[in-house]
Amino acid sequence: MRVATQDLYCGAYILSKGGSLEEVKIAGARGGRPSVTFVLAGQGVEELAREFQSGQAQANVTAFKIAMMHLKDVMFATLRGERLEA
């Protein structure tokens, strides 16, 4: 299963619940800024995305923070053109 999202918080939630970051895509500028899409994979990622979008998400705060920091690091490295392990 795979899910693509531009929502940093949704991506961090999925990562904090055991999903894995498969790819980071950069699309053309939207309002002068590039658009970043996170592609996440793993068992149940679609259900996790639905939980998040419906307001039913519950996460360990520490795991969520670590996932958020990781996504930001990967996102900014990708935007700078650096290669960072997803």
C-alpha positions, -999 to 999 in steps of 0.1 A, spaced: 0 0 0 11 35 -8 -2 70 1 9 103 -13 4 135 7 15 171 7 5 174 44 36 174 65 16 165 97 -3 137 80 30 123 68 46 125 102 15 108 117 19 79 93 56 76 99 51 77 137 26 47 133 51 25 114 48 37 78 79 43 58 90 72 36 94 58 1 99 89 -20 99 127 -18 87 144 -50 91 181 -59 66 196 -83 65 230 -100 62 262 -81 29 269 -65 26 306 -56 63 310 -62 73 280 -40 79 244 -50 53 218 -39 66 188 -20 48 154 -20 56 126 4 50 91 -7 46 67 22 43 30 21 35 1 45 7 -20 58 -24 1 67 -11 35 55 -44 43 37 -63 37 70 -38 58 89 -43 87 64 -81 84 68 -77 84 106 -57 116 104 -80 133 80 -111 124 100 -97 137 133 -94 103 148 -56 102 149 -39 94 182 -1 93 184 28 91 208 40 127 209 77 117 210 73 94 180 54 121 161 80 148 169 108 125 157 89 117 125 82 154 119 119 163 123 129 135 99 104 146 72 116 182 75 152 172 72 145 151 41 122 177 26 148 206 30 177 184 18 156 174 -13 148 211 -20 185 220 -17 193 191 -42 211 171 -16 208 133 -14 195 122 20 183 87 29 145 86 31 
